[in-house]
Amino acid sequence: MIRAVIPALLLCAPVFAREIAPADLAGAMLGAQVVVLGEVHDNPAHHAHQAQAVAALRPAALVFEMLTPEQAARATPDLRDDAAALAAALEWERSGWPDFAMYHPIFAAARGARVYGAALPRDAVRRSVAEGAAAVFGPDAPRFGLDRPLPAPEQALREAEQMEAHCRAMPEDLMPGMVEAQRLRDAALAEAALQALADTGGPVAVIAGSGHARSDWGVPALIRLAEPGITVLSVGQVEAPAAPDQPFDRWIVTPPAERDDPCAALR
């Protein structure tokens, strides 16, 4: 049943959605006010492409999934060239994200850009699992559609993807709550991107996992819902082997990163 709904959901993708090479990034971003640059978090090639895109875009603002607003305020321009000093200011080693050496070139590529953080407190994310994204997000929840249930086919597909993302090691009845947590994170990123655009005039680059970069239901979709006049481009990065159709405006396929089995510990 889940496979049957995928083609219908892909109809939501832009007519000219397509795979591109990293060399095509600069041309793909022309005219975009907000560019959502997806990644597989531990793939060094993805971060190199993001830094390349940021250098070409020359954004007025960078929005990071990995930073809280408080951390983002510490990413001052005088620290951008010093990877060790910037990592220390951000307390990156305590964050749980991959090696800062992969992320630092993104900061360095836009030294003058204002940095925004969209990471939410862990207790807020946990609350959304039980209470729903709208209850945690607050009064602006309708702006990002959080007050409305998802269409049944989308809900089913998103629950299935959450189960796969968690190595099929979690109880099935937790999956609706995991979807709510993802909706909350998407809305927080969309809100931060729109605030950055309003503050700086743009363009804005959003650095986030490729799941958040989806054009059908991720950050780009919520930006378009909240502010239909904004020109937003989603760029996903996925690892081979990859399906020929992807839920992004543009996407890049790379070799997979070398890593241990992420599900081994859960097994």
N, C-alpha and C positions, 0 to 999 in steps of 0.2 A: 504493500500500500504506500509506503514512504517513497519508494522509487517512482511511483506513478505521479507524485506531485512535483517532482523536481523539474520536469520540463515546463510546467505551468509557472513555477516560481521564476525560472530563468527568463520567461517572457518579460519580466519586469526590468531586465538588464537593458542598457542602452543599445540601440540598433547597431552602432558601430563599435561595440565592445569587442576587444581583441587582445591577443597576446602580442607583446612587444619585446624588443631587445633593450637592454640597459641603455644603449646608445640613443634610443628613441625617447628617453624620458623628458628631455628638455622640450622637445616639440610637443609632446603629449600634454604638457602642463600649461601651454600658452593660453592666457585668458582666464585661467581658473583663479577664483578668489580664495578657495580652500582646497588643498590637496591632502588627501588622507593616504599616507605612505605605510602600507602594511609590511609585516615581517613575520618570519618564524624566529622567535626570540633568540635562539642560540645559533643561528646561521650567520657566519661572518659576512658572506657575500651579500646578504640582504641589507646589512648595515652599511656596507660599502656603497650599495646602490642608493640607499637613503641619503647618505652624505653627498653623493653625486647629484641627486635630485635637488637637495637643499641648496647646494652651491649654484645650480642653474636657476632655481626659482628666486633666490635671494629674498626669502620671506621676511616680513616685518615681525612675525611672531612664530614661535615654535611651541606646539602643545605636545606634551609627553604623557602617555599612559602610565609611565613608570614613576612619575613624580607627583607628590602632593603639592598643593599650592604653596605650602610653607617651604618645601624643598626647592621649588622652582624659583622662589624669591632669592635664594642663595646663589643661583647660577648667574652671577654678575659678569658683565663683559670682561672685567680685568682677570677673571679666572679661566676664560674660555681656552686659552692656549696652553694651560698647564693642567694636563690630565690628572696628575696626582692631587693637586690642590682642589680641583673641581670635584673629583670623586670624594675627597675628604669632606668638603663642604656639604655635599649631598648625602653623606653617610651611605654611600652606595653599597659598601660591603655588607651592610646590615639589611639591605633591601630584598635580597633573594633573587635579584635579576642577574643575568649572565654578565661576564667580564666587562667592566666599564671600558676597556680598551676598544671594544667594538662600537660603543656608543659615542665615545669622545669625538670622533671625526664629524659627527652630525652637529654637535655643538660648535665645533671649530669652523664648520662650513658657513655658519651664520652668526658671526661674532657679535654683530650689532642687533640681532633679533631679540625681542622680548620673549622670555620663556614663561610658559604657563604649565601648571600641573593639573591633571584631572584624576589622579588616584584618590580613591575614597577610603575612609577608615575601615578597617576590617570588620569592626562591629556593625557598621552600616551595611556592608555587603552581606554579612550573616543575617541581619534583620530582614533584608529583602528576600532571602530564601524562605523565611517563614511568613512574612507580612506582605510581600509583594513589592515590586519596584516603586509603584506610585506612592505607597504609604511612606517610604523612606525618602524619596526624592522631594516630596513636599508640594507646595501650591502650584509650581510650574509643571507638574507632571503632565497635564493635558497638552501642553505645548509640544511635547515629544511623544504623544500618544500612549503614555504609560497608564492612563486611566481606562484604556480599552483592551479587552482580551484579544489575543492574536487569533487570526483565522485558524480553524482547526487543522488544516493541512500543514500550515507553517508551524503551529505548535508541535505537531507530531514530529516533523522533520527536525526542529530545533532540539526537542527532547532526545531524539535518536543521536544527534550530533554530540550533545552533552554526554550521553552515555559512552560514546566512542572516545571522546576527549578524556574521559576519566577511566579509560581502560576497561570498561564494562565491569568495574569493581565496586560500584556504588549501588545502593538499593534503587530500584526503578521509581519508587514513589518520591524520591528526592529530586528527580529530573525537572518537574515543573518549577520548583524553587530555584534550581540552577539556571533555568532559562530566565527567571525574574532577575537574578543577580547579573546575568549578561545584559539584559535590557537596561538595568540601572547603570552599569558601566558605560554602555553605549551612549546613554543620555547625558551622563556626566562629561564624556568626551565631546559630544556635540555642543553642549552648553559652553564648555571652555573654549571651543573653536569659535563659536559665534561671539563670545565675549572678547576674544583676542582680535577678531575682525573688527568689532565695533570700536575697540580701544586704539587700534593701530592703523586701520584702513586696509590691512592686508598687503600682499597675500599671506596666507597662514598655511603652515605645514603641520600636519598631525602625525606623530610617530606612535604607532600602535600595532598590536598583533593583527595579522591579516583577517582574523575573524571579525574584528571591529571595523575593518575597511570594506566589508561587503556592501555593495551598492543596493542590494535588495532589502536588507533589514538592519544593516549596521549604522555606523556613524553618518555616512553620506545620506542615507535614507532619512534619518532623523533631522539632519540639517535642512534637507529639502522640505520636510514636513513643517518644521518650525518657521523657516524663512524661504518660501518658494522662489524668491528672486535671486538667491545666492547661487553663484556658479561654483559647483563642487565637483571634484574629480576623485574617484577612488582608484588607487593603484595597489593591487594585491601582489604578494610574492608567495609562491608555492614551490614545493619541492617535487622533483620528478620521482616516480611517474605521476603525471597530472592529467586529469580529464581535459578534453579539448574545449569544453565550455566551463567558464569560471564566473562567479558572481561579483565581478568587478568591471569598472569601465575599461581599465587596462590591467594587464597582469604580466608578470615575469616568472618564468619557470627556471629554477636552478637545480643543480645537483643537491642531494640531501647532505646536510652537515653530518660529520662523524660524531656519533653519540652512543652512549650505552642505551639499552632498552629502557625507555622511561616507565614502562609498566612492570618491570621486573620486581621492584620492591612491593608493589601492590599485590602481585601474585603470591 
